[in-house]
């Protein structure tokens, strides 16, 4: 029974992230969650529904997702190939949303004859 090194690159090392970075990311996620709750209260209770509610919520959610992907999933310190795979997935998800929105907003409204 030989070596337990089954990595094909030979020199494969894991990046160890300091505890302080995880703590900072955790606090950033908590602050973003509080911002989301605050903006929800502002847009729905004070402004009684705003056009900005959804875009602001999506921007905060995208920032939180980026933090989780970069630090907790390790993509910041991983190979560029994995970043490309994730980016390709998000590109096709955005393309799906765009095509769906175009389909919904270009439909001809039908009126009932009844």
N, C-alpha and C positions, 0 to 999 in steps of 0.2 A: 504494500500500500504506500503509494508515493505521496507527493505533495497534494495539499488541499487547495491549491491555487488553480481555479478553473477559469480565471478571467483571460480573455483572448488578447488583451492589450499588454500583458506582462507587468508593466508598472502601473498598477491601479491602486490609488489610495483614496480614502474617504476624508472629506473635509469635515473637521469638527467645529461646529458653531458654538461660540461661547454662550454661556447662560444669560449674560447681559443682553445679547441680541434677541434671544427668545423673549426675555422680559420686556424689552422695548416694543417688540412686535405685538406682544400680548396687550400692552397698554394702548398701542395704536389701534388695535382691533376693538378694544373696549371704548375708546373715544369715538371711533367711527360708528359703533353701535349706538352710543348716546346721541351722536349727531343725527343718525337715522330716526331715532325716536323723537328728537327735538324738531326736526324738519317735518315729520309726520304730524305732530301736534300743530305746528305753525301752519302748514298748508291746509289741513282739514278742519281745524277748530277755529283758527284766527282768520285765515283767508277764505274759508269755506270752499275749498276745492280750487286748486290752481293748476294751470297748465305745466308749471315747473315741478310738480310733485313727482311724477314718474322719472323725468330725466335726472333730477337730483338724487333720487333713490338709486337709480341704476349706476350713476357715477360713483357714489359711495360704495355700492356693492362691488363694482369692478375693482376699486382700489383695495377693498378687503380681500377679494379673491386673488389679486396680484400678490399681496403680502403672504397669503397662505401658500400660493404656488411657489413663490421665491424662497421662503424660509422654511416652512414646515414640510414641504415636499422636496426641498433641496434643489430646485431648478436653477437658482442663482449660481450655485457652485458645481452644477452638473455639466455634462458634455453638451456642446451646442446642438448635437443631433436631437436630444430629447426636447430642447427648447423649440426646435423646428417642428417636431411632431405635435407638441401642444399648440403652437401657433397655428399650424395647419388645421387642427381640429376647431379652434376658435374662428378661424377664417371661414370654414364651411358652415359653422353655426350661424355666423353673421350673414352669410349668403342665404341660408335658409330663411332667416328672419326677414331679410330684404325682399326676397321673392314672395314670401307669404304676405307681407304688407302690401306689396304692389298688386298681388292678386285680390286682396280684400278691397283695396281702395279703387280698383279699376272695374269692379263689377257694376253692371247696370241694375239699378234698383227696379224691382218689379212691383207693380201695384196690383192688389187683388181686384178681381172683377166681380167678386161676390158682394 
